[in-house]
């Protein structure tokens, strides 16, 4: 490559400071989310708040706050997050403990997950997802040798993550617990930890999740209902059957934007957990499939950025990219699986799209940090190359 060609590439990089794939997909999902939340929430908004646009305006405000938070995150060097990984873990414990303190946490539908702050209600579990990935990424970099040569080095961070999960289960928030555990274990696997340490812990974790899922009567009832929702369509299977009816009505091309019938108080949480069902009803299988493709592209691109960072020797950057891709991918997969009837009903929003201030803000921050990781890796690529340091897995 000639000097002139290299200068042209660097000039092109400066013109596009962010990764166009990640930024383009994220902005498209945000835009479609605003449109679909507006469509899905008109009736409930009019009945509850007296205006059909109340929830749409609130959602748009959350998106604006998320974009501002994202701009702040993208301007923050990755090394700053690396220095803050342990303080942020302490903040995570503080948030999850505070929400369980009587008079501090707010209970909604039997769950205590929110801390009212006047103008905003904080849901700590959303931020804990990100902070957990920061901590594990930092730990893997600091204790690289110990993690790869001793099972105790592998288990130590999992003990702290397990404590966080136990606090989440106390709220209870089983969905967030699963997302965190899968993302953390995924980052550790991709870091190159030997399978002889990894597989026994994964087996024990899967067993623990299965046990927790069946210990509580309401969770066991969800599993029982999930196997045959039509037998309980007016009881525990109501949401799932109504979601499936939405898919049936939509067929290939949908009923048209704004023409959903299920949003007319048939499908609960139509603008939050079950937004994807309304998308399928109004935009059809074609529109719903496009959303799935966009999320798949977002996750694959995030994993590619992580692989690129690892090849350049930027391990913390790589683990953060892996973690963010997994957080978005796992949460989106669970939400889509619930809407499609492939998983039991679980209260998880669709990232970047569903109504919910905390989820939207954190999703925007996740995307911004991923863009920052890609920018720093690309900047390093156009400068002095770094020898690849991809870890080897010793099975």
C-alpha positions in Angstrom: 0.0 0.0 0.0 1.4 3.4 -1.0 1.6 6.3 1.3 -1.0 8.1 -0.8 -3.4 5.2 -0.4 -2.8 5.0 3.4 -3.4 8.7 3.7 -6.7 8.4 1.8 -7.9 5.6 4.1 -7.0 7.6 7.2 -8.9 10.6 5.7 -11.9 8.4 5.1 -11.8 7.1 8.7 -11.8 10.6 10.0 -14.9 11.5 7.9 -16.7 8.5 9.5 -15.6 8.5 13.1 -18.1 5.7 14.1 -18.7 2.3 12.7 -21.5 2.7 10.1 -22.9 -0.8 10.6 -23.4 -0.6 14.4 -24.5 3.1 14.3 -26.9 2.5 11.3 -28.5 -0.6 12.8 -28.9 1.0 16.3 -30.5 4.2 14.9 -32.8 2.2 12.7 -34.0 0.0 15.6 -34.5 3.2 17.7 -36.5 4.8 14.9 -38.7 1.7 14.3 -39.1 1.4 18.1 -40.4 5.0 18.4 -42.9 4.3 15.6 -44.1 1.0 17.0 -44.3 2.2 20.6 -46.4 5.1 19.3 -48.7 2.7 17.5 -48.9 0.1 20.3 -49.5 2.5 23.1 -52.2 4.9 21.8 -55.2 3.1 23.4 -53.7 2.4 26.8 -52.2 5.9 26.8 -55.6 7.5 26.0 -57.4 5.5 28.7 -54.8 5.8 31.4 -53.4 9.3 30.8 -56.1 11.1 28.8 -53.9 11.5 25.7 -53.1 9.0 23.0 -49.6 10.4 22.6 -48.5 10.6 26.3 -46.5 7.3 26.3 -45.0 8.1 22.8 -43.8 11.5 24.1 -42.4 9.9 27.2 -40.7 7.2 25.1 -39.2 9.9 22.8 -37.9 11.7 25.8 -36.2 8.5 27.0 -34.6 8.1 23.6 -33.3 11.6 23.7 -31.8 11.0 27.2 -30.3 7.8 25.9 -28.7 9.6 23.0 -27.2 12.2 25.3 -25.9 9.5 27.6 -24.5 7.7 24.5 -22.7 10.8 23.3 -21.1 11.1 26.8 -20.1 7.4 26.7 -18.6 7.5 23.2 -16.4 10.5 24.3 -15.1 8.5 27.2 -11.9 6.5 26.5 -12.1 2.8 27.2 -9.2 3.0 29.6 -11.5 5.1 32.0 -14.0 2.2 32.2 -11.1 -0.2 32.8 -10.0 1.9 35.8 -13.5 2.0 37.2 -14.4 -1.7 36.9 -14.1 -2.4 40.7 -15.8 0.9 41.8 -18.7 0.1 39.4 -19.0 -3.4 40.9 -19.4 -1.8 44.3 -22.0 0.6 42.9 -23.8 -2.5 41.5 -24.0 -4.0 45.0 -25.2 -0.7 46.4 -28.0 -0.4 43.8 -29.2 -3.9 44.4 -29.1 -3.6 48.2 -30.8 -0.2 48.2 -33.8 -1.4 46.2 -34.5 -4.0 48.9 -34.4 -1.5 51.7 -38.0 -0.7 52.9 -39.0 2.8 52.0 -36.4 3.0 49.2 -37.4 0.5 46.6 -40.8 0.7 44.8 -42.9 -2.5 44.3 -44.7 -3.0 41.0 -46.6 -6.1 40.2 -45.0 -8.0 43.1 -41.4 -7.1 42.2 -39.2 -4.5 43.9 -36.8 -3.4 41.2 -37.1 0.4 41.1 -35.8 3.4 43.1 -38.0 6.5 42.6 -35.9 9.7 42.0 -38.7 12.1 41.4 -38.4 12.8 37.7 -37.0 9.4 37.0 -37.4 5.9 38.4 -34.1 4.1 38.5 -33.9 0.3 37.7 -30.6 -0.7 39.0 -30.5 -4.1 37.4 -30.2 -2.6 33.9 -27.0 -0.8 34.9 -25.7 -3.9 36.8 -25.7 -5.8 33.5 -23.1 -3.4 32.1 -21.1 -3.0 35.3 -20.8 -6.8 35.6 -19.2 -7.1 32.2 -16.8 -4.2 33.0 -15.7 -6.1 36.2 -15.2 -9.5 34.5 -13.3 -7.9 31.6 -11.0 -6.1 34.0 -10.5 -9.2 36.1 -9.6 -11.3 33.1 -7.0 -8.8 32.0 -5.5 -8.3 35.5 -5.4 -12.1 36.4 -4.7 -13.5 33.0 -2.2 -16.1 34.1 -4.1 -17.2 37.2 -7.3 -17.6 35.2 -5.7 -19.8 32.6 -3.7 -22.0 35.0 -5.9 -22.4 38.1 -9.6 -23.1 38.6 -9.6 -20.9 41.7 -8.6 -17.9 39.4 -11.6 -18.8 37.2 -14.1 -19.1 40.1 -13.2 -16.0 42.1 -15.0 -13.5 39.9 -18.0 -15.9 39.6 -18.4 -15.8 43.3 -19.0 -12.0 43.2 -21.3 -12.3 40.2 -23.2 -15.0 42.0 -23.8 -12.7 44.9 -25.1 -10.1 42.5 -27.4 -12.7 41.0 -28.7 -13.7 44.4 -29.6 -10.0 45.1 -31.4 -9.9 41.8 -33.4 -13.0 42.6 -34.4 -11.3 45.9 -36.2 -8.5 43.9 -37.1 -10.9 42.1 -35.6 -10.5 38.6 -34.9 -13.9 37.1 -34.6 -12.5 33.6 -31.8 -10.1 34.4 -30.0 -12.8 36.3 -30.0 -15.1 33.3 -28.8 -12.3 31.0 -25.9 -11.5 33.3 -24.8 -15.1 33.9 -24.9 -15.9 30.1 -23.0 -12.8 29.2 -20.4 -13.2 31.9 -19.8 -16.9 31.1 -19.7 -16.0 27.4 -17.0 -13.4 27.9 -14.9 -15.9 30.0 -15.3 -18.6 27.3 -14.3 -16.2 24.5 -11.3 -15.1 26.6 -9.8 -18.6 26.1 -10.3 -20.2 29.5 -9.5 -23.9 29.4 -12.5 -26.1 28.9 -11.5 -28.4 31.8 -12.3 -25.4 34.1 -15.2 -24.0 32.1 -17.4 -27.0 31.4 -18.0 -28.1 35.1 -18.9 -24.6 36.1 -21.3 -24.3 33.1 -22.9 -27.6 34.0 -23.4 -26.5 37.6 -24.8 -23.1 36.5 -27.3 -24.7 34.2 -28.4 -27.0 37.0 -28.8 -24.1 39.3 -30.9 -22.1 36.8 -33.1 -25.1 36.3 -33.5 -25.5 40.1 -34.3 -21.8 40.7 -36.8 -21.9 37.8 -38.8 -24.7 39.5 -38.5 -23.8 43.2 -40.9 -20.8 43.1 -44.5 -21.8 42.5 -45.2 -18.9 40.1 -42.1 -19.8 38.0 -43.2 -23.5 37.9 -46.7 -22.4 36.9 -45.2 -20.4 34.0 -43.2 -23.4 32.8 -46.3 -25.6 33.1 -48.4 -23.1 31.2 -45.8 -22.6 28.6 -46.0 -26.3 27.5 -49.6 -25.9 26.5 -50.8 -22.2 26.8 -54.1 -22.9 25.1 -55.3 -25.0 28.0 -54.7 -21.9 30.2 -55.6 -19.2 27.7 -57.7 -17.3 30.2 -55.3 -17.8 33.1 -51.5 -18.1 33.1 -51.3 -18.6 29.3 -53.3 -15.4 28.4 -50.4 -13.2 27.4 -48.7 -15.9 25.3 -51.9 -16.9 23.5 -52.8 -13.3 22.7 -49.2 -12.8 21.4 -49.6 -15.9 19.1 -53.0 -14.5 17.9 -51.1 -11.3 16.9 -48.7 -13.3 14.8 -51.6 -15.2 13.2 -53.4 -12.0 12.3 -50.3 -10.4 10.8 -49.6 -13.2 8.3 -46.9 -12.3 5.7 -47.4 -8.5 5.2 -49.3 -7.4 8.3 -52.5 -5.5 8.9 -50.8 -2.2 8.3 -49.2 0.3 10.6 -51.7 1.4 13.4 -54.2 -1.4 12.5 -53.3 -3.8 15.3 -56.4 -5.4 17.1 -54.4 -7.0 19.9 -53.3 -3.6 21.2 -56.9 -2.8 22.0 -56.5 -4.2 25.5 -56.3 -7.8 24.4 -52.5 -8.1 24.7 -51.1 -6.8 28.0 -47.8 -4.9 27.9 -48.2 -4.4 24.2 -45.7 -1.5 24.1 -43.2 -3.0 26.5 -42.4 -6.7 26.7 -44.7 -7.8 23.8 -43.9 -5.0 21.3 -42.5 -7.6 18.9 -45.9 -9.2 18.7 -47.5 -5.9 17.6 -44.7 -5.5 15.0 -45.6 -8.9 13.6 -49.3 -8.1 13.6 -48.9 -4.7 11.9 -45.9 -5.4 9.6 -46.3 -9.2 9.2 -43.7 -11.9 9.0 -41.6 -9.8 6.7 -41.3 -6.9 9.1 -40.7 -9.1 12.1 -38.0 -11.0 10.2 -36.3 -7.8 9.4 -36.1 -6.9 13.1 -34.5 -10.3 13.8 -32.0 -9.8 11.0 -31.0 -6.4 12.4 -30.4 -7.7 15.9 -28.4 -10.6 14.4 -26.3 -8.2 12.4 -25.7 -6.1 15.5 -24.5 -9.0 17.6 -22.3 -10.5 14.8 -20.7 -7.1 14.2 -20.1 -6.6 18.0 -18.4 -10.0 18.1 -16.3 -9.1 15.1 -15.2 -5.9 16.8 -14.2 -7.9 19.8 -12.2 -10.4 17.7 -10.5 -7.5 15.9 -9.6 -5.9 19.2 -8.2 -9.2 20.5 -6.0 -9.7 17.4 -4.6 -6.2 18.1 -3.7 -7.1 21.7 -6.4 -4.9 23.2 -7.8 -7.5 25.6 -10.0 -5.3 27.7 -11.5 -3.7 24.6 -12.2 -7.2 23.2 -13.9 -8.5 26.3 -16.0 -5.4 26.6 -17.1 -5.8 22.9 -17.9 -9.5 23.5 -19.8 -8.7 26.6 -21.9 -5.9 25.0 -22.7 -8.1 22.0 -23.8 -10.9 24.3 -25.9 -8.7 26.6 -27.8 -7.3 23.6 -28.1 -10.7 21.9 -29.2 -12.7 24.9 -31.8 -10.1 26.0 -33.1 -9.7 22.5 -33.2 -13.5 22.1 -35.2 -14.0 25.3 -37.7 -11.3 24.4 -38.2 -12.6 20.9 -38.4 -16.2 22.2 -41.1 -15.2 24.6 -43.1 -13.4 21.9 -42.8 -16.3 19.6 -43.8 -18.8 22.2 -40.4 -20.5 22.3 -39.6 -19.5 25.9 -41.7 -19.1 29.0 -43.1 -15.6 29.7 -40.4 -13.3 31.2 -40.4 -9.6 31.8 -37.5 -8.5 29.6 -37.8 -5.6 27.1 -36.6 -5.6 23.5 -33.3 -3.6 23.6 -33.4 -0.2 21.8 -37.1 -0.6 20.9 -39.5 -1.4 23.9 -40.9 1.4 26.1 -38.8 1.7 29.3 -36.5 4.5 30.3 -33.7 2.5 32.0 -33.5 -0.1 29.3 -33.3 2.5 26.5 -30.7 4.6 28.3 -28.5 1.5 29.0 -29.0 0.2 25.5 -27.8 3.5 24.1 -24.8 3.4 26.4 -23.9 -0.1 25.3 -24.0 0.9 21.7 -21.9 4.0 22.4 -19.2 2.0 24.2 -19.1 -0.6 21.4 -18.6 2.3 18.9 -15.8 3.7 21.1 -14.1 0.3 21.2 -14.3 0.1 17.4 -13.0 3.6 17.0 -10.0 3.1 19.2 -9.1 -0.2 17.5 -9.5 1.4 14.0 -7.3 4.3 15.2 -4.7 1.9 16.3 -4.9 0.0 13.0 -4.1 3.2 11.1 -1.2 3.9 13.4 1.4 1.5 14.6 0.2 -2.1 14.3 0.2 -4.3 17.4 1.2 -7.9 17.4 -1.8 -10.2 17.8 -2.2 -11.8 21.2 -5.2 -14.1 20.7 -5.3 -16.5 23.7 -4.9 -20.2 23.1 -7.3 -22.6 24.8 -5.7 -25.4 26.6 -8.3 -28.2 26.8 
